[in-house]
Amino acid sequence: MNGQEQEAESDGVEEALALVGRPTRQEPAPGSDPASGSAPGTDPGPTGQAATVRHRATPWPDARALAARIGRAAPPRAARIPLDQARGRVLAEPLTALCDLPSFDTSAMDGWAVAGPGPWTVQDSGSILAGHGEAPPLPDGAAVRIATGARIPPDTTAVIRSEHARAADRGQLYAERAVVTGQDIRPRGQECRSGEQLLPAGSLVTPAVLGLAAAAGYDGLLTVPRPRVEVLVLGDELLTAGLPHDGLIRDALGPMIGPWLSALGLDVIATRRLGDDAETLHEAVTTSDADLILTTGGTAAGPVDHVHPVLRKAGAELLVDGVAVRPGHPMLLARLAHEGARHARHLVGLPGNPLAAVSGLLTLAEPLLRGLAGHPASVPYRAPVRDEVHGHPYDTRLVPFVHRAEQLVPLHYNGPAMLRGIAAADGLAVVPPGGARSGDELEVLDLPWTSGISSVVGGGRFT
């Protein structure tokens, strides 16, 4: 990244941080080991006593808006790639027609090209086929066979479909229906003119967009590369196979996070299980070349919660350190040091509980990655909730729901460690502090596999 790009990105992030306020920083005491595993929210003093540091969680709407703003602040890294590699990316520039479409008058049907009023004399020059050059002008009163997509001869009045014409003796052609001038002819430029904008920058490259681009004369498209994400699963207590036993539990996040991100259209370069080891985590964070690192667990204040100390040791800047949301309040967002790197890298720390991790994905990771991928900001929508929903006194709640008769029906099994509710859900409802009554309209967070368009980029997409 050059100096101007760094300055532009920094300005965007600084402006975003100014809107929500910076998180309280937790500086290590002199002589302490920043990777020692000291609990976040405490500052070990010279005597080893932990002095509490005041910490204010970022309000949920502000945290999500900040993540989106940071993603959009990153300078775009566009690359022109062949059409067959562009599916699932987004356009880095408007798609502008390189030629008229169609580029010449063409027949919309198999039939007869005729000139003037009928009946017409059939020309014995053979048929006009698609892919051939310009035919000679059609004399008045003449007819010639023509195929769909073939170039219309000059002076043609109309095309008569084969089923609507009758050829008689002595080479005469009769129309069995009224003939309207210009019928079944696609005039040059009917769909677009050269230089006309077909799609704006930020549009998702779907299969239909590939077809349009090819028709409009493109061999390749200038697109934004998919963000590269690495998932680091933390926790010595996690099993990768078999039944839970002896205090060990199955890893639910490793199998879930990567496919979730792939459904959003991201390039998941690795999912690695690191256990609870500060040095291993530090090496993974500082050597990864991913645009975003996602960690699971280790963001709270336990004896083996190493994410905060490792980030301090790595020289990272905490942008969000705790969010006023349930579940998922210990989530965090950090900007990693990027001296010499082409662009800033970020880390989102997800809580270890499964539904809390989903909350972190939707609150911080998805908005950030949407911006990095060049997607336009999502358009929020609201829907009425059928049942009363209890809220937290001060924090936002995210509650799994299903759609029923244009209403949101909250689901049970919505505790931070539970996945049963989200597995059956259409999305998460955003419940404000204090809760919601029946009929209240709540903001809706769709899931990648239930939202309106599903395509890419890797099978799913951002909307």
N, C-alpha and C positions, 0 to 999 in steps of 0.2 A: 504494500500500500504506500502510495507516495504521500508527501506531506500535506497536500491539499485535501486528499481523500481522508486522511487521519483527522485533519482539522474539521472537515465537514461532518464526519461521523461523531466526533467528540462534541461538536456544537449541538447536534441533534439530541444526543444522550443527555448533555448538560441541561438543555432546555426542558427535556422530559422530566429529569430529576427535580428541576426547580418547581415543577407543577405539583409534585407529590411529596417533596421533602426527602432528604437522604436518610437511609437507615442509620440507627445509632451504630457507630463503629466500636469494635471491641479490640483495643490495643493490648498486646501482651506486656506484662511487667518487665522491667529491665532484668536481664539475665535469665528470663524464663525461656523454655523451649516452645516455639510457636506450634510445633507439631506434637506436643506432648499429650494432646487429648483433653486439655482443660475445657471445661464445659462452656459453650457459648452463653453469653449473658453474665459471665463472671470474669473477673480480672484478678489473677493470682498476684498478691502483693509480695514484698520482700520477705515477709515472715511465712509465706505459704498460705495465709488466710485468703479466702476468696471474697472479694468485695463485689457486691452486686452492681452491675451496670444497668442503668435505666434503658429499657428497650420498648419501642413503640412499633407494633405491627402495622404494616401498610394496609389501608382499607382495600377490600377486594376489588372494587371497580378501578381504583387507582393503580393497583398492581397490574391488572390485566391491560389497562391502557398504556402503562409504562412499558411493558414487555412488547406490545405492538409498536410503540413509538421507537423503541430501540431497534427492532427489526427493520423498520422502514428507514431508519437513519443510516444504516449501513450502505455504502456506495454500491450500486449494482455492478455485478461482475458478469457482463453479458458475453456470450459466445455464439458465433454463427455455426450451426450444425446442420447436417443433411436432414431432409424431411423424415426419413425413416428412424431417426434418433430423437425427434423433437416431441413425441407424444408425452403428455404429462407435465411438460415444462410450461412456463408462461412466457408470453411475448415481451421482449425487452423494448420493443418499438411498435408503433402501429403497423398493422398489416395493410399495405397500400397496393392497389391493383397495378400490376406492371403492364397490363394491356387491357383493351376493351374485352368484356366478357358477355356474350360470345364475341370473338374477334372478327366475325363476318356474319352476314345473314345466313341462317341455317334452317333446314327443314325440321320441324318438330315431329313429323310423322312420316311413315312410309306412304307413298301415294304418287300424285301427279303434280308437277309444277305447271301452271297454266298462265297464259298471258291474254288479257282482254276477256270479252264475253264469250260464252260457249254457244254451241258446241265447239270443240277444239280438234284440230288435226294432230294426230299422234306423230311425233318426230321419229324417224327410224335410225336416230343416232345412238340408240342404246340408253341405258340408265345412267343417272348421275349418282355416284356413290360417295360415301363419306371418305375423307382422306385424299380426295383428288383436288387438283387445282381448279382455278376459276373456269366455269363453262362459258361458252359464247352466249350472247344475248338471246333471249327467247322471242321469236317473232310473234306479233299480234295474232291471236287465234290459234296458237300452237300449244301443245302439251308434251311433256317428257316425263318419263318415270324418274322418281327421286327417292333416295333412301333417307331415313332418319339421321340427322347430323350432317348431311351433305350440304355443300355450299349452294345457295340459291342463285340461279342464273340471273344476270341483269334483266330488267324489264318484266320480271315475274310479278303477276298480280296476286296469286294465292297458291296455296297447296291444298289439293283435295285428297282426303284420305282414301286409301284403296277401297275400303268398304262403302264409301259414299260416291263412287264413280262407276260408270258402265261403259265399256268399250264396245262399239257396234261395228257392223261391216264397213268396209272402205276406210278403216283407220280413224273413225270418228269417236270422240270421247264425250260422254254426257254426264252431267252432275245430277245426282239424285236428291240433292238438297241445295238450298240457296247458297251461293258462294259469296262470301264477304271479303272485300279487299284486305289482304294481309293475314288471312286466317292460316293458322298452323305454320307461321313463319316466326322464328325467333330473330328479331332484328339485332344487328350489331349494337353492342353496348346495352342490351336490355337489362342485364343484371348489374353491370357496373361499367364505368368509364375508366380509362387509364389514369392513374393518379388519385382515384377516389379511395378514401379510407374505408376498409372493410371491417376491421376490428381494432379496438384501442389497445394500447400497450397494457399489459397486465392480464390479458385474456388467456385463459387456459387453453393449451393446444390439445384439443380432442381429436378423435379420428375425423370428424366432420371438418374441423379447421384444417387438418392436413389436406383433405380433398379440396377445400376452397383455395388453399395456398397453391396447390399444384395447378388447379385450373387457372389461377390468376398469374401463373408464370414463374413461381418460386421453385428453386432446387434446394434451398436451405432457408432456415429461419434464425433470426437473432433472438436468442432466448436467455433466460436467467437460469443458471445451473441449479439443480436440486441441492438444498442444504445437506451437508454430510453430518450425521449424528452418530455418536458412540454412546452406548449404554453401559454403565458400570454398576453392577449389582453388588451391594455390600451386605455383609452379615455372615458370621460364622455359623449361625443357627439354621442355615438354609440347606435343604436337600434338593437335589435335582431329579430324584427318582424314588419310587417306593412310598410307603406309608409313613406319616409322621411318627416319631418315637423318641423316647428318652430326651425330651426337651427340644428336639429338632422339628422343624416345620418345613413343608414344601415351599419352594420358591415360586410364588404366583406372579411376581413382577417380571422376571426374566422372560417367560413365555409370552407375556402380554405386551410389554412396552414396545419391543421391536416391531411386531405385526401392527400394533396401533399406529406407530409412526409411518410404517410402510403404507398403511391405508390412507394416510394424509399425503402421500406422494413424496416421501423423503428417502434419501439414500442412507440406510442404516448400515454403517460400515462394520460394526461389531457389537455383540452383546457379551460382556466379559464379567465373570464372577470373581470378585477380589477378596471376599471375606472382610474381616475387621482388622486391617493392617494399615497404619498411617503412612508408612514409607511406600508401600505398594500403591496406595491411592495417590500419593504425591507424584510418583513417577508416571502413573497413568495419566494424570491430569496435565502434567507439564510436557509430556511427549506426544500427546494425541494431536493429530492434525485435523480433527473434526471441527466443523463450524460451531457445533453445540455438543457439549458433554452433558449427559443426563445421569445423575447418580440416584440410587434408590436407598433410602435409609441413611442413618448417620447424620441427620441435620438437627437433631435435638440436643440435649445437654447431658446425655448419659456418658459413662466412663469410656465407651468405645465409639462414641459419635465423633468421628474424625474430620468431618467435612469442613467445619469452620476453621479449625487449626491448620488444616492443609491449605485452605484458600489463603490464609494469612501468610503462611510460609511461601506460597507461590506468588505472592505480590498481587493477588486478585483484588478487585474492588467490588464490595458488596453493593448491589443496586437495590435489591429487595431482600430483607432479612426478616422473614416472618410476615404472614398475611392474615388479616382478620377474617378468616373463613373457617368453617367447620364442615367436613373434615379437611385437614391439610394445612393447618396454620403454621407448622414449622418449615414450610417450603422456602426456598431462597433462589435468588438470581444473582449471578456474579459475572463481571467482565474480567476475563483472564488477561494477564500481561501479554502483549502482542508485539514487542519490539522485534523488528525484522520480518514479522509475518505480513502476508499480503492483506490481511484484514483482521479485525477484532474477532476473538473467539469468546464464547460465553459458556457458562455452566448453569444448569438448572438443577438444584437439589430437591428431589422429591422425597416426601416422607416415606417411611418403610411400610406403613399400613396400606393395603391395596386400594381401598376406595379413596384414602387420603392422597395416594399417588396419582390416581385419576384426576382428582381435584387440581393437583399441581400441573398435570399435563394440560388441562383445559384453561387454567388460570395464567400460567407463565410460558410453558413450552410452545403450545400451539400458536398464540398470537405472535411470539417472537419469530417462530419459523415461517409463519405466513409472510411476514415482512421480508425475511431473508430470501424467500423463494420468489419474491416479486408479486405476490398476490395482493389484490386490493383488500382494504380493510373489510372485515365481515360486517354484514348489516344485521344488527340485532333485531329480534322480533319477540313478541310477547303473546301469551295465551292465557286464558282463565284457568285457574286451578279448581278442580271439582270439590276437593275436601279441604278442611282446615289443616294447616301445616304448622306445627310448633317451630318456633325459631329460637335462636340463641339471643340472649339479652343484648349483646353488643356486636356480635359478628354476623356476617353473611353465612347462610347455610346453602349447600348444594345438595339437592335431593333427587335421586333417580325417579323417573316417571315414565308412564306410557301415555300415548294419545288415545283418547276414547271420546268419540262424538265431539271433536273439536275442543276438548278440555284436557287438562293435564291431570292424570291420576297418580298421586304419589305412591311409591312402592315401599314395602317393608324391607327389612334387611339392609338398612342404609347406614349401619355403623361404620366407623373408619376402617375396621379390619375385614369388612364383608364385601364380597363380590357378587353375591347371589342377586342383589337388587339390580346392579348395573348390568349384569349379564342378560337380564330380561328387559332392560330399559330402552326407550327411544332416545333418551337424553337426560340432562340434568336441569332441574328447575332452580333458579336463583331466588332464594327466599331471603328477604331483607331481615335485619335485626328485628326481633319482636315477633316474627312469624307472619303468616298470611291467613286470611279468612276465605271461606268458599266464595268463588267468583272473582277474587282478586286476580289481576293480570300479572304474571311473572315472566321475567326474561328467561329465554330458553337457550340452552347450550346443546346443540345437536351432537351426536356421535358420528364418526366418519362413515360408518356403514349404514346409518339410517337417514342421513341428510339427503337433500334433493338430488344432487348430481353425484354420480360415483364413477370415477374413471381412473384416474391416474394414480396419478403418477404413482405408479406402483399399484394401481388398482383402485385407488380412492382419490380423494381430492380435497382441496380447500374450496369453500364457496365464498 
